[in-house]
Amino acid sequence: MAYLLQLGALTDELVAAVAAIPDTQGQRLDRCRESTLRSLRHHSFLRTNQFDVDDHLSGYEEHFRVLGRDGLADAFRKSLDALKPHHNRFTPDVLHFILELADQPVQKTSLTD
Amino acid sequence: MPSDERSEKQAAAQQAVDILHEISTILNCHLDRRTLSICISMIENGVNPEALATAVKELRNEAQEVQFEAAGAGASTTRRR
């Protein structure tokens, strides 16, 4: 029960931060909150494989270098190395989440970002 | 001291979020620091990362619809004038 309450509170925060539905559209906000909560609780995704995550991260670094974006590759490697002392059992999951949302970084990311 | 220990842990957690935010920026994830912090808390509460990423994408679509409708309503109000 406590888990559901906490998940519900975090889902509310997520909906507010990402969807930014105005308070005047209460029904829409409720519908969005419910469907988000449902999709987080009932899904058919597998658990994170940390070796796959490592492979993907190395793949991105290599891709940056192959396309001559060494500055970006160095910054990426530096961040990954800096993360090592903070590694805990959730780090592969968080990195998996970030990888899922990656949006053509090789073409679109600029070092000035 | 316990409060010192707590503040040290908080500082370390903040640093980890900063680094993860840097990584997400390099990978062009369009995540701000607040959203990333919420998502990290959700993952630490046992939410599946892939399900969470799918939910974030759906919420972004919803946000686009809201913006589109707001822009449409604004345009029709201007036309009526």
Backbone of each chain as ProteinMPNN parsed JSONL, in Angstrom:
{"seq_chain_A": "MAYLLQLGALTDELVAAVAAIPDTQGQRLDRCRESTLRSLRHHSFLRTNQFDVDDHLSGYEEHFRVLGRDGLADAFRKSLDALKPHHNRFTPDVLHFILELADQPVQKTSLTD", "coords_chain_A": {"N_chain_A": [[0.834, -1.21, 0.0], [1.908, 1.231, 0.881], [3.868, 1.398, -1.006], [2.393, 1.76, -3.339], [1.25, 4.235, -2.82], [3.5, 5.876, -2.765], [4.456, 5.479, -5.364], [2.298, 6.542, -6.747], [2.441, 9.233, -5.964], [4.902, 9.971, -7.052], [4.311, 9.544, -9.723], [2.396, 11.531, -10.155], [4.056, 13.769, -9.923], [5.731, 13.341, -12.102], [3.935, 13.471, -14.272], [3.139, 16.125, -14.016], [5.574, 17.404, -14.508], [6.331, 16.597, -17.104], [4.081, 16.393, -18.932], [2.689, 18.719, -18.397], [-0.061, 19.561, -18.086], [-2.674, 21.874, -17.93], [-4.263, 22.98, -14.84], [-6.904, 23.496, -15.231], [-7.85, 21.579, -16.897], [-8.886, 19.215, -15.551], [-10.042, 16.628, -15.841], [-8.667, 15.514, -17.974], [-6.117, 15.499, -16.915], [-6.423, 13.645, -14.819], [-7.017, 11.346, -16.297], [-4.664, 11.022, -17.713], [-2.841, 10.624, -15.634], [-3.809, 8.235, -14.563], [-3.503, 6.457, -16.741], [-0.758, 6.516, -17.074], [0.16, 5.496, -14.64], [-0.94, 2.943, -14.816], [0.454, 1.917, -17.032], [2.984, 1.831, -15.973], [2.804, -0.024, -13.981], [1.747, -2.372, -15.093], [3.252, -4.161, -17.385], [5.22, -5.622, -20.09], [7.925, -5.696, -20.212], [11.365, -6.759, -20.14], [13.779, -7.375, -17.471], [16.542, -5.15, -16.8], [19.547, -5.709, -18.582], [22.709, -5.509, -17.546], [25.046, -5.83, -18.997], [24.314, -5.481, -21.629], [23.637, -2.808, -21.479], [26.153, -1.646, -20.934], [27.428, -2.339, -23.333], [25.931, -0.845, -25.19], [26.52, 1.76, -24.344], [29.301, 1.872, -24.775], [29.203, 1.525, -27.483], [28.026, 3.911, -28.36], [30.067, 5.713, -27.681], [32.081, 4.85, -29.365], [30.861, 5.278, -31.833], [30.665, 8.083, -31.831], [33.385, 8.666, -32.047], [34.095, 7.464, -34.48], [32.755, 9.072, -36.249], [34.228, 11.325, -36.061], [33.738, 12.946, -33.897], [35.318, 13.655, -31.58], [35.571, 15.265, -29.321], [33.062, 15.154, -28.135], [32.953, 12.418, -27.64], [35.019, 12.199, -25.77], [33.989, 13.763, -23.677], [31.788, 12.24, -23.029], [32.951, 9.818, -22.219], [34.348, 10.788, -20.027], [32.259, 11.522, -18.316], [31.07, 9.034, -17.894], [33.15, 7.731, -16.561], [33.298, 9.328, -14.304], [31.0, 8.631, -13.093], [31.436, 6.16, -12.047], [32.426, 5.954, -9.247], [30.012, 6.429, -7.992], [28.458, 4.333, -8.472], [25.689, 2.194, -8.044], [23.224, -0.378, -7.202], [21.151, 0.417, -8.793], [22.142, 1.863, -10.869], [22.674, 0.678, -13.523], [20.002, 0.386, -14.383], [19.08, 3.04, -14.448], [20.77, 4.068, -16.404], [19.936, 2.494, -18.527], [17.341, 3.467, -18.857], [17.984, 6.099, -19.672], [19.302, 5.518, -22.07], [17.156, 4.516, -23.541], [15.763, 6.813, -24.083], [17.433, 8.242, -25.679], [18.107, 10.45, -28.346], [19.059, 10.385, -31.379], [21.875, 11.151, -30.846], [24.378, 11.286, -32.063], [24.08, 12.728, -34.397], [22.708, 15.014, -33.556], [23.586, 16.15, -31.068], [25.338, 18.863, -29.6], [28.51, 20.066, -28.529], [28.386, 22.394, -27.102], [26.035, 22.278, -25.716]], "CA_chain_A": [[0.0, 0.0, 0.0], [2.813, 2.384, 0.951], [4.554, 1.441, -2.302], [1.465, 2.346, -4.315], [1.117, 5.66, -2.506], [4.726, 6.542, -3.197], [4.481, 5.46, -6.829], [1.269, 7.496, -7.179], [2.945, 10.602, -5.758], [5.956, 10.215, -8.044], [3.66, 9.631, -11.041], [1.82, 12.881, -10.219], [5.161, 14.711, -10.188], [6.204, 13.109, -13.472], [2.922, 13.999, -15.2], [3.215, 17.587, -13.944], [6.834, 17.878, -15.091], [6.493, 16.297, -18.538], [2.907, 16.704, -19.768], [2.309, 20.109, -18.108], [-1.475, 19.774, -18.397], [-3.163, 22.913, -17.023], [-5.208, 22.526, -13.797], [-8.278, 23.676, -15.72], [-8.247, 20.341, -17.598], [-8.793, 18.212, -14.491], [-10.392, 15.284, -16.329], [-7.556, 15.056, -18.809], [-5.009, 15.257, -15.989], [-6.723, 12.382, -14.128], [-6.906, 10.256, -17.287], [-3.242, 10.885, -18.011], [-2.216, 10.066, -14.445], [-4.227, 6.826, -14.458], [-2.915, 5.622, -17.799], [0.687, 6.421, -16.806], [0.324, 4.568, -13.514], [-1.246, 1.598, -15.312], [1.527, 1.416, -17.901], [4.181, 1.568, -15.164], [2.59, -1.21, -13.134], [1.475, -3.573, -15.893], [4.012, -4.107, -18.644], [5.834, -6.919, -20.394], [9.349, -5.489, -20.496], [12.288, -7.595, -19.355], [14.658, -6.632, -16.568], [17.732, -4.597, -17.452], [20.768, -6.513, -18.644], [23.741, -4.482, -17.421], [26.073, -5.998, -20.033], [23.756, -4.815, -22.812], [23.741, -1.363, -21.243], [27.575, -1.298, -21.131], [27.7, -2.442, -24.771], [25.309, 0.298, -25.856], [27.264, 2.974, -23.995], [30.576, 1.816, -25.511], [28.848, 1.702, -28.895], [27.84, 5.345, -28.619], [31.378, 6.371, -27.625], [32.787, 4.479, -30.59], [30.172, 5.953, -32.939], [31.111, 9.483, -31.798], [34.776, 8.738, -32.524], [34.121, 7.106, -35.909], [32.279, 10.226, -37.021], [35.122, 12.461, -35.823], [33.267, 13.823, -32.821], [36.156, 13.212, -30.455], [35.267, 16.086, -28.138], [31.849, 14.591, -27.536], [33.313, 11.091, -27.13], [35.818, 12.397, -24.548], [33.087, 14.242, -22.615], [30.941, 11.099, -22.681], [33.788, 8.878, -21.454], [34.67, 11.436, -18.742], [31.057, 11.423, -17.469], [30.893, 7.623, -17.5], [34.171, 7.426, -15.544], [32.944, 10.061, -13.075], [29.848, 7.949, -12.48], [31.872, 4.885, -11.43], [32.399, 5.926, -7.767], [28.635, 6.535, -7.495], [27.705, 3.172, -8.971], [24.957, 1.352, -7.085], [22.504, -1.437, -7.931], [20.169, 0.984, -9.712], [22.802, 2.613, -11.943], [22.395, 0.13, -14.866], [18.604, 0.669, -14.736], [18.965, 4.457, -14.808], [21.44, 4.23, -17.704], [19.044, 1.861, -19.506], [16.28, 4.449, -19.084], [18.559, 7.2, -20.465], [19.538, 5.0, -23.426], [15.857, 4.381, -24.217], [15.289, 8.133, -24.507], [18.439, 8.9, -26.521], [17.502, 10.898, -29.599], [20.083, 10.612, -32.402], [22.903, 12.043, -30.293], [25.541, 11.43, -32.945], [23.788, 13.791, -35.35], [22.086, 16.228, -33.015], [24.179, 16.77, -29.876], [26.448, 19.78, -29.799], [29.294, 20.143, -27.294], [28.006, 23.615, -26.371], [24.881, 21.958, -24.858]], "C_chain_A": [[0.87, 1.262, 0.0], [3.536, 2.554, -0.381], [3.679, 2.135, -3.343], [1.298, 3.847, -4.089], [2.323, 6.434, -3.021], [4.808, 6.609, -4.726], [3.467, 6.465, -7.388], [1.766, 8.925, -7.062], [4.014, 10.936, -6.798], [5.364, 10.342, -9.45], [3.027, 11.014, -11.216], [2.896, 13.903, -10.587], [5.635, 14.59, -11.632], [5.235, 13.708, -14.497], [2.993, 15.525, -15.214], [4.457, 18.111, -14.656], [6.891, 17.689, -16.604], [5.295, 16.762, -19.362], [2.444, 18.137, -19.58], [0.866, 20.409, -18.52], [-2.008, 20.828, -17.424], [-4.211, 22.377, -16.035], [-6.666, 22.638, -14.253], [-8.782, 22.421, -16.437], [-8.119, 19.146, -16.642], [-9.033, 16.792, -14.971], [-9.232, 14.676, -17.127], [-6.354, 14.682, -17.934], [-5.198, 13.915, -15.28], [-6.524, 11.192, -15.061], [-5.43, 9.948, -17.569], [-2.5, 10.208, -16.847], [-2.528, 8.569, -14.328], [-3.535, 5.963, -15.498], [-1.407, 5.472, -17.589], [0.951, 5.394, -15.705], [0.095, 3.122, -13.965], [-0.082, 1.058, -16.143], [2.821, 1.158, -17.113], [4.041, 0.277, -14.351], [2.407, -2.493, -13.935], [2.185, -3.457, -17.24], [4.646, -5.476, -18.89], [7.318, -6.761, -20.735], [10.22, -6.369, -19.595], [13.118, -6.732, -18.409], [15.901, -6.18, -17.332], [18.895, -5.584, -17.42], [21.942, -5.523, -18.638], [24.849, -4.616, -18.462], [25.615, -5.365, -21.352], [23.908, -3.307, -22.692], [25.181, -0.906, -21.486], [27.928, -1.314, -22.619], [27.151, -1.227, -25.524], [26.093, 1.587, -25.601], [28.598, 3.014, -24.744], [30.329, 2.058, -26.994], [28.677, 3.172, -29.245], [29.188, 6.074, -28.643], [32.144, 6.116, -28.93], [32.189, 5.217, -31.804], [30.587, 7.429, -33.019], [32.505, 9.608, -32.412], [34.864, 8.46, -34.025], [33.706, 8.304, -36.765], [33.074, 11.501, -36.724], [34.651, 13.41, -34.739], [33.998, 13.448, -31.528], [35.881, 13.983, -29.171], [34.084, 15.517, -27.377], [32.148, 13.218, -26.914], [34.096, 11.214, -25.824], [34.922, 12.833, -23.383], [32.214, 13.088, -22.107], [31.727, 10.119, -21.807], [34.087, 9.442, -20.063], [33.472, 11.307, -17.783], [30.858, 9.982, -16.986], [31.908, 7.232, -16.424], [33.823, 8.099, -14.215], [31.793, 9.374, -12.337], [30.273, 6.696, -11.685], [31.876, 4.891, -9.894], [30.988, 5.978, -7.187], [27.791, 5.324, -7.885], [26.982, 2.445, -7.84], [24.085, 0.378, -7.874], [21.453, -0.886, -8.9], [20.81, 1.681, -10.917], [22.549, 2.005, -13.339], [20.959, 0.419, -15.324], [18.435, 2.128, -15.188], [19.607, 4.694, -16.179], [20.601, 3.607, -18.824], [17.917, 2.834, -19.881], [16.786, 5.589, -19.991], [18.786, 6.74, -21.913], [18.241, 4.882, -24.217], [15.366, 5.724, -24.759], [16.29, 8.866, -25.408], [17.843, 9.224, -27.889], [18.605, 11.327, -30.584], [21.201, 11.528, -31.924], [24.071, 12.285, -31.244], [25.314, 12.583, -33.929], [23.434, 15.107, -34.655], [22.821, 16.907, -31.858], [25.331, 17.687, -30.254], [27.19, 19.903, -28.466], [28.914, 21.356, -26.454], [26.796, 23.383, -25.468], [25.362, 21.629, -23.449]], "O_chain_A": [[0.629, 2.212, -0.745], [3.79, 3.671, -0.833], [4.143, 2.972, -4.116], [1.216, 4.626, -5.039], [2.191, 7.498, -3.627], [5.172, 7.633, -5.304], [3.739, 7.15, -8.374], [1.541, 9.739, -7.957], [4.035, 12.034, -7.353], [5.838, 11.133, -10.266], [3.109, 11.604, -12.293], [2.691, 14.774, -11.432], [5.906, 15.589, -12.299], [5.649, 14.36, -15.455], [2.92, 16.149, -16.272], [4.404, 19.14, -15.329], [7.442, 18.533, -17.312], [5.463, 17.445, -20.372], [1.866, 18.723, -20.495], [0.604, 21.39, -19.216], [-1.818, 20.695, -16.216], [-4.951, 21.445, -16.348], [-7.547, 21.959, -13.724], [-9.989, 22.22, -16.571], [-7.36, 18.208, -16.885], [-8.331, 15.863, -14.571], [-8.879, 13.506, -16.973], [-5.671, 13.688, -18.179], [-4.251, 13.139, -15.151], [-5.949, 10.172, -14.68], [-5.015, 8.792, -17.651], [-1.651, 9.341, -17.052], [-1.652, 7.753, -14.038], [-3.04, 4.879, -15.191], [-0.841, 4.422, -17.891], [1.835, 4.544, -15.819], [0.815, 2.207, -13.567], [0.322, -0.095, -15.99], [3.656, 0.358, -17.536], [5.022, -0.414, -14.075], [2.85, -3.564, -13.52], [1.741, -2.723, -18.124], [4.619, -6.36, -18.034], [7.893, -7.58, -21.452], [9.863, -6.678, -18.458], [13.15, -5.508, -18.537], [16.259, -6.747, -18.364], [19.189, -6.202, -16.397], [22.145, -4.79, -19.606], [25.52, -3.635, -18.781], [26.416, -4.791, -22.091], [24.256, -2.619, -23.652], [25.41, 0.098, -22.161], [28.63, -0.43, -23.11], [27.825, -0.659, -26.384], [26.304, 2.394, -26.507], [28.984, 4.052, -25.281], [31.126, 2.703, -27.675], [29.128, 3.625, -30.297], [29.43, 6.93, -29.494], [32.756, 7.014, -29.508], [32.912, 5.706, -32.672], [30.828, 7.963, -34.102], [32.776, 10.524, -33.189], [35.605, 9.125, -34.749], [34.233, 8.52, -37.856], [32.66, 12.604, -37.08], [35.108, 14.55, -34.666], [33.404, 13.0, -30.547], [35.948, 13.43, -28.074], [34.098, 15.411, -26.151], [31.674, 12.894, -25.825], [33.88, 10.446, -24.887], [35.064, 12.351, -22.259], [31.941, 12.98, -20.911], [31.229, 9.65, -20.784], [34.087, 8.721, -19.066], [33.643, 11.021, -16.598], [30.524, 9.744, -15.826], [31.582, 6.498, -15.491], [34.022, 7.526, -13.144], [31.637, 9.517, -11.125], [29.568, 6.243, -10.784], [31.384, 3.941, -9.284], [30.78, 5.617, -6.029], [26.581, 5.291, -7.661], [27.578, 2.121, -6.812], [24.195, 0.314, -9.098], [20.925, -1.626, -9.73], [20.12, 2.046, -11.869], [22.235, 2.753, -14.265], [20.721, 0.666, -16.506], [17.747, 2.414, -16.168], [19.065, 5.423, -17.01], [20.561, 4.13, -19.938], [17.586, 3.002, -21.055], [16.113, 5.987, -20.941], [18.499, 7.475, -22.858], [18.224, 5.121, -25.425], [14.648, 5.777, -25.758], [16.023, 9.984, -25.85], [17.172, 8.397, -28.506], [19.02, 12.485, -30.606], [21.451, 12.569, -32.532], [24.679, 13.355, -31.234], [26.244, 13.321, -34.253], [23.818, 16.182, -35.116], [22.693, 18.118, -31.681], [26.174, 17.358, -31.089], [26.574, 19.85, -27.401], [29.096, 21.353, -25.236], [26.539, 24.175, -24.561], [24.55, 21.333, -22.572]]}, "seq_chain_B": "MPSDERSEKQAAAQQAVDILHEISTILNCHLDRRTLSICISMIENGVNPEALATAVKELRNEAQEVQFEAAGAGASTTRRR", "coords_chain_B": {"N_chain_B": [[29.163, 12.433, 13.063], [25.601, 12.125, 12.795], [24.087, 13.962, 11.225], [26.003, 15.185, 9.654], [26.832, 13.008, 8.219], [24.511, 12.464, 6.814], [24.267, 14.77, 5.243], [26.535, 14.512, 3.708], [25.908, 12.21, 2.261], [23.731, 13.162, 0.843], [24.967, 15.105, -0.724], [26.588, 13.485, -2.292], [24.646, 12.041, -3.659], [23.449, 14.081, -5.106], [25.563, 14.802, -6.726], [25.794, 12.498, -8.247], [23.376, 12.612, -9.639], [23.851, 14.932, -11.116], [25.914, 14.06, -12.816], [24.604, 12.019, -14.212], [22.731, 13.575, -15.475], [24.372, 15.025, -17.18], [25.205, 12.955, -18.857], [22.752, 12.272, -19.976], [22.254, 14.592, -21.363], [24.306, 14.602, -23.267], [23.474, 12.402, -24.707], [21.263, 13.424, -25.794], [18.604, 13.409, -24.639], [16.536, 15.054, -23.959], [15.839, 15.711, -21.3], [15.088, 17.426, -18.33], [16.717, 18.479, -15.26], [15.043, 18.136, -13.061], [13.006, 16.389, -13.947], [14.59, 14.176, -14.504], [15.489, 13.548, -11.92], [13.08, 12.79, -10.7], [12.505, 10.536, -12.217], [14.676, 8.899, -11.571], [14.126, 8.445, -8.876], [11.791, 6.978, -9.194], [12.741, 4.68, -10.48], [14.394, 3.717, -8.482], [12.418, 2.93, -6.83], [11.55, 0.652, -7.913], [10.416, 0.725, -10.468], [10.173, -0.332, -13.845], [12.737, 0.439, -16.158], [12.363, 0.58, -18.965], [9.614, 0.602, -19.265], [9.143, 2.987, -17.988], [10.454, 4.808, -19.679], [8.843, 4.532, -21.943], [6.454, 5.529, -20.895], [7.208, 8.184, -20.434], [7.605, 9.052, -23.056], [4.989, 8.883, -24.009], [3.774, 10.793, -22.378], [5.053, 13.054, -23.318], [3.968, 13.203, -25.873], [1.357, 13.785, -25.151], [1.774, 16.29, -23.985], [2.479, 17.713, -26.24], [0.069, 17.636, -27.641], [-1.534, 19.133, -25.909], [-0.283, 21.617, -26.112], [-0.688, 22.103, -28.823], [-3.472, 22.23, -28.975], [-3.881, 24.455, -27.344], [-2.619, 26.396, -28.841], [-4.242, 26.329, -31.094], [-6.692, 27.148, -29.991], [-5.994, 29.717, -29.232], [-5.496, 30.861, -31.732], [-8.064, 30.732, -32.918], [-9.483, 32.465, -31.261], [-8.227, 34.877, -31.839], [-8.946, 35.078, -34.521], [-11.695, 35.391, -34.324], [-11.865, 37.949, -33.312]], "CA_chain_B": [[27.828, 12.931, 13.409], [24.635, 11.631, 11.813], [23.644, 14.99, 10.274], [27.102, 15.339, 8.694], [26.783, 11.824, 7.36], [23.357, 12.621, 5.918], [24.535, 15.803, 4.236], [27.527, 13.952, 2.776], [25.185, 11.289, 1.371], [22.917, 13.991, -0.051], [25.87, 15.731, -1.69], [27.019, 12.438, -3.225], [23.496, 11.731, -4.521], [23.295, 15.234, -6.022], [26.653, 14.703, -7.708], [25.445, 11.406, -9.167], [22.319, 13.108, -10.537], [24.498, 15.872, -12.05], [26.65, 13.288, -13.829], [23.601, 11.346, -15.061], [22.128, 14.619, -16.315], [25.361, 15.297, -18.243], [25.13, 11.831, -19.811], [21.481, 12.363, -20.713], [22.369, 15.727, -22.295], [25.153, 14.155, -24.388], [22.682, 11.469, -25.527], [20.136, 14.203, -26.343], [17.369, 12.78, -24.146], [15.542, 16.112, -23.676], [15.38, 15.581, -19.911], [15.664, 18.415, -17.424], [17.242, 17.861, -14.033], [13.93, 17.762, -12.171], [12.377, 15.18, -14.487], [15.526, 13.055, -14.319], [15.476, 13.178, -10.497], [11.83, 12.05, -10.451], [12.629, 9.219, -12.862], [15.623, 8.098, -10.778], [13.383, 8.003, -7.681], [10.853, 5.923, -9.606], [13.518, 3.458, -10.745], [14.815, 3.213, -7.165], [11.231, 2.33, -6.216], [11.24, -0.608, -8.579], [9.764, 0.865, -11.776], [10.98, -0.839, -14.954], [13.235, 1.578, -16.927], [11.806, 0.637, -20.32], [8.223, 1.039, -19.094], [9.196, 4.409, -17.634], [10.798, 5.557, -20.896], [7.64, 4.531, -22.786], [5.489, 6.454, -20.275], [7.687, 9.56, -20.662], [7.332, 9.374, -24.464], [3.543, 9.116, -24.127], [3.492, 12.08, -21.74], [5.532, 14.102, -24.231], [2.94, 13.32, -26.923], [0.23, 14.471, -24.517], [2.179, 17.696, -23.835], [2.409, 18.32, -27.581], [-1.353, 17.823, -27.94], [-2.002, 20.257, -25.091], [0.255, 22.841, -26.717], [-1.323, 22.265, -30.124], [-4.846, 22.694, -28.713], [-3.802, 25.811, -26.802], [-2.284, 27.276, -29.975], [-5.453, 26.382, -31.93], [-7.694, 27.975, -29.296], [-5.496, 31.096, -29.313], [-5.67, 31.331, -33.105], [-9.489, 30.946, -33.205], [-9.879, 33.666, -30.533], [-7.713, 36.009, -32.604], [-9.733, 35.174, -35.757], [-13.019, 35.899, -33.985], [-11.765, 39.393, -33.103]], "C_chain_B": [[26.812, 12.494, 12.368], [24.213, 12.684, 10.795], [24.723, 15.24, 9.223], [27.073, 14.209, 7.683], [25.661, 11.962, 6.332], [23.643, 13.651, 4.828], [25.584, 15.331, 3.233], [26.855, 13.034, 1.759], [24.362, 12.07, 0.356], [23.782, 14.611, -1.142], [26.306, 14.713, -2.74], [25.885, 12.099, -4.194], [23.282, 12.839, -5.549], [24.338, 15.163, -7.127], [26.338, 13.619, -8.739], [24.368, 11.866, -10.15], [22.905, 14.078, -11.561], [25.199, 15.118, -13.182], [25.663, 12.601, -14.779], [22.916, 12.361, -15.972], [23.059, 14.978, -17.471], [25.273, 14.211, -19.316], [23.844, 11.936, -20.641], [21.51, 13.524, -21.712], [23.197, 15.315, -23.514], [24.36, 13.22, -25.308], [21.39, 12.113, -26.038], [18.766, 13.626, -25.942], [16.244, 13.78, -23.871], [14.97, 15.968, -22.26], [15.958, 16.725, -19.094], [16.031, 17.712, -16.115], [16.12, 17.365, -13.126], [13.28, 16.452, -12.639], [13.28, 13.968, -14.271], [15.526, 12.594, -12.858], [14.223, 12.364, -10.156], [11.963, 10.632, -11.003], [13.592, 8.313, -12.085], [14.921, 7.575, -9.518], [12.434, 6.862, -8.033], [11.59, 4.605, -9.828], [13.981, 2.853, -9.421], [13.644, 2.602, -6.393], [10.743, 1.107, -6.972], [10.537, -0.511, -9.921], [10.708, 0.375, -12.868], [11.426, 0.329, -15.849], [12.616, 1.713, -18.319], [10.345, 1.1, -20.27], [8.174, 2.529, -18.778], [9.505, 5.267, -18.866], [9.585, 5.635, -21.825], [6.608, 5.526, -22.235], [5.902, 7.904, -20.528], [7.392, 9.976, -22.108], [5.846, 9.68, -24.657], [3.163, 10.466, -23.513], [3.95, 13.247, -22.621], [4.538, 14.306, -25.373], [1.747, 14.093, -26.39], [0.545, 15.974, -24.394], [2.094, 18.419, -25.168], [0.961, 18.602, -27.958], [-1.912, 19.023, -27.187], [-1.552, 21.57, -25.712], [-0.442, 23.159, -28.025], [-2.736, 22.822, -29.953], [-4.843, 24.128, -28.209], [-3.516, 26.8, -27.927], [-3.5, 27.439, -30.88], [-6.507, 27.27, -31.312], [-7.297, 29.444, -29.376], [-5.743, 31.679, -30.686], [-7.142, 31.617, -33.397], [-10.008, 32.18, -32.465], [-9.436, 34.9, -31.306], [-8.554, 36.218, -33.864], [-11.094, 35.793, -35.493], [-13.013, 37.418, -33.807], [-11.741, 40.087, -34.448]], "O_chain_B": [[27.118, 12.49, 11.176], [23.999, 12.358, 9.628], [24.418, 15.477, 8.054], [27.259, 14.405, 6.482], [25.822, 11.631, 5.157], [23.315, 13.449, 3.659], [25.538, 15.696, 2.058], [27.169, 13.062, 0.569], [24.292, 11.711, -0.82], [23.405, 14.647, -2.314], [26.386, 15.029, -3.927], [26.113, 11.896, -5.386], [22.973, 12.573, -6.71], [24.052, 15.422, -8.296], [26.577, 13.789, -9.935], [24.429, 11.556, -11.34], [22.516, 14.063, -12.729], [25.092, 15.49, -14.351], [25.858, 12.6, -15.994], [22.563, 12.044, -17.108], [22.61, 15.205, -18.594], [25.267, 14.497, -20.513], [23.854, 11.716, -21.852], [20.88, 13.461, -22.768], [22.843, 15.633, -24.649], [24.54, 13.235, -26.525], [20.54, 11.449, -26.631], [17.9, 13.391, -26.784], [15.118, 13.378, -23.579], [13.763, 16.09, -22.055], [17.161, 16.982, -19.142], [15.713, 16.544, -15.893], [16.231, 16.308, -12.504], [13.039, 15.54, -11.848], [12.818, 12.886, -13.909], [15.559, 11.394, -12.586], [14.292, 11.379, -9.422], [11.586, 9.659, -10.35], [13.355, 7.112, -11.955], [15.093, 6.417, -9.137], [12.289, 5.903, -7.275], [11.12, 3.544, -9.416], [13.965, 1.634, -9.249], [13.84, 1.859, -5.432], [9.658, 0.59, -6.706], [10.103, -1.525, -10.469], [11.909, 0.64, -12.819], [10.589, 1.132, -16.262], [12.376, 2.823, -18.793], [9.897, 1.879, -21.111], [7.284, 3.244, -19.238], [8.897, 6.318, -19.069], [9.328, 6.678, -22.425], [5.974, 6.264, -22.99], [5.056, 8.755, -20.802], [6.981, 11.109, -22.36], [5.484, 10.613, -25.374], [2.333, 11.192, -24.06], [3.308, 14.296, -22.658], [4.292, 15.437, -25.795], [1.19, 14.948, -27.078], [-0.308, 16.818, -24.665], [1.693, 19.581, -25.234], [0.646, 19.653, -28.516], [-2.663, 19.826, -27.742], [-2.331, 22.516, -25.827], [-0.753, 24.315, -28.314], [-3.153, 23.739, -30.661], [-5.697, 24.927, -28.593], [-4.084, 27.892, -27.973], [-3.769, 28.533, -31.378], [-7.15, 28.057, -32.008], [-8.148, 30.314, -29.563], [-6.147, 32.835, -30.817], [-7.459, 32.616, -34.043], [-10.883, 32.877, -32.98], [-10.191, 35.866, -31.416], [-8.85, 37.351, -34.246], [-11.6, 36.593, -36.282], [-13.999, 38.094, -34.1], [-11.66, 41.314, -34.508]]}, "name": "protein", "num_of_chains": 2, "seq": "MAYLLQLGALTDELVAAVAAIPDTQGQRLDRCRESTLRSLRHHSFLRTNQFDVDDHLSGYEEHFRVLGRDGLADAFRKSLDALKPHHNRFTPDVLHFILELADQPVQKTSLTDMPSDERSEKQAAAQQAVDILHEISTILNCHLDRRTLSICISMIENGVNPEALATAVKELRNEAQEVQFEAAGAGASTTRRR"}
